[in-house]
């Protein structure tokens, strides 16, 4: 059960970082 959780965590982290970067670029 730890594997799916790790995958979800990585996916959410990448999505969060992408959104954060987009927000920073747009100002």
N, C-alpha and C positions, 0 to 999 in steps of 0.2 A: 504493500500500500504506500510505501515511501517513494516509489518510483513515479507514479502518477502525480503525487504531490509535488515532487521536485520539478517535473515537467511543467506543471501548472504554475509553479512559482517562477520558473525561468521565463515562461511565456508572458506572465503578468509583468514581470520586471522589465522585459524588453519592450512591452507595450507602454508601460509607464514611462520609461526613459524616452521612447520615441515621442510620446505626447508632451513630455516635459521639454524636449528639444524643440518641438514645433511651437510650443507656447513661447519659448525664449526667442525664437527666430521672429515670430509674429509680433513680439513685444506686448 
